[in-house]
Amino acid sequence: PIYLFSRTSQMAYINGVLRGGFVLAKGNVYVKEAGSLLGVTTRITVPENRKISIARAHADVVVQVGPRSYRLPQPMRLFKARLLQDGKLDLNGLSWDGESH
């Protein structure tokens, strides 16, 4: 697997596929496609005042915003994660079969 480690205060924009590995960014993160059908561990972490956006996320992708993390139980598209002021994760997305684009 390819491991990506990014420390940037700007937006980390991955206009491709992130299969496995770990992204640590100081800014917002956008990924076109994260994870794989085989459930390869892929983790994306941002500070509590930033957001994660994934156009297509496979099951078992882990997103972490500040201290809170979440493992996707199923494939999602147009997925977004951010931390609310009360410390809860705000997660939004649409179901996706994990195969068709």
MOSULFEN-V152564 format. One line per field, one symbol per residue. ss: DSSP state (@ for helix, = for strand, . for the rest). psi: psi as a letter, one per 40 degrees, with the letter a starting at -180 (. if undefined). burial: I if it has 24 or more other C-alpha atoms within 12 Angstrom, else O. A space follows every 10 residues. Layout:
BEGIN
ss: ???
psi: ???
burial: ???
END
This chain:
BEGIN
ss: .......... .=======.. =====...== ====...... .=====.... =======... =====..=== =....===== ===.....== =====..... .
psi: ihhhhhgiei hhhgfahhgi ahhhieaihh hdhiaidefh hhhhhiidei ihhhdhhiie hhihhbehih hheiiiifhi hihideeihh hiiiiieedi .
burial: OOOOOOOOOO OIIIOOIIII IIIIIIIIII IIIIIIIOIO IIIIIIIIII IIIIIIIIII IIIIIIOIII IIOIIIIIII IIIOOOOOII IOOOOOOIOO O
END
